[in-house]
Amino acid sequence: MSLILPLAILLAWHISEKGGSWRTYSLLFICSILALLTRLDISAVILAAEFFFLLFADRRAALTIVAAGVLGVMLNPFWWNAPALYASALFEKYLFYLRDISSSLTLWQLLYSAPISALGVAIAAVSLSQKRALPLPRNFLLWLLTMSLITFALLWRSAYHPIWYFLPLIVIWQILCPLLLLSLFERRAREEWIVILFCILSFAIAMIMIPFSVAWA
């Protein structure tokens, strides 16, 4: 799942910029159905967000995700036996994540676990505020950044947050971070480099503080 969903997100980028073909639609369908059959809860959230993005970029790609969702329902035996009970169980699972904010996960631990992803998010946020050419379509980058921040905000303070819920977004930002960094070398933008230095300093502090936080716990 941590590799399938990032591939689906990269396909959304390709389709929104270059347009779709039967090959890209087929690959998007395969990635979507595999993600839904592997891990329904987080896959449904990310693919739903991708559907709304593609609805304005390429409706055929959006319908491809819908078709994958329908086939996922047909191939999932839990939907056959007790669909109402299964749907309510999923809904209760989402509510459990949101209503209990007793998490011990701290922002420093997130930075320590995924520094490259956090750096990519920071560069993307600053780059979007500048009126310069970007290596990614501005609408795609804005959508991905918004979805990532909302997902992290909802999950990182919840009582139950296994690391694999964060992995798809962590992986996609690790993939995009070098591309964003190369773009900085070309633009020589001072604001972004200030953000990079701040992130590096934060990562250094996080690595220093993690042993102390474990000892205090």
Steps between C-alpha positions, in 0.01 A plus 500: 500500500784739580618467139168451321333820621801723419497353150130586469578857611784527246260378232261781597786746446583348160138494385428856614807630315535276194151359462389142534527196275370148527834395654493763774131438567566126524793551736295740713221242516740223606665717768163612635350153523815354660509780757133457587535124539819534706404777744150636453487775763793727412484404130138611480587840649793568267325368189189704581716813516667398173158448341395859573831629362469298179134594464616846389816383322387188312154353550594167343768453764247592770259241362785248500531542877123458535515179294781371722290580807202309361716198416659522845156474657416202280823317588479565873301216665421716805276717281305190391416355841431807715543823302326724756701356790826529308431861399409596856818332630710706259315817599555426869867442429535846346313654793733327744798662332348847520333517839786378723796738501705322764791426269854500634636569151677836490594728214868432569442127456330563166797709386739233625309223319462673162740796467519489120121498471470791743761689300305438179180627660676814625656576161167443325318734739753780449522441123124533462512840666749624239400598147766292332498202267467169681618154397148371570162636390393759756150353540638150557755621754237703685264202508770262625619744765147566625412130513825418681460770763136408567583129526790561737296743709222244542719200573805615692303591814266203487521218752580238239739589220701205365792613289364345181221761493769763444715299259324586168537874560849461644613307191346742248669799663831312514467446125414863425750661739808456271301646210406804708862537616632493142252769412642715782850474354368635171299784654748592776207609715610643832170435681504128432860465615411669828227237543747220424747626760220531755387142427855367532534676834165355612606148397825538694311612810253213456778240487657650810171515691365153413724310749405744776127465422529121517685522832240739645218270389 
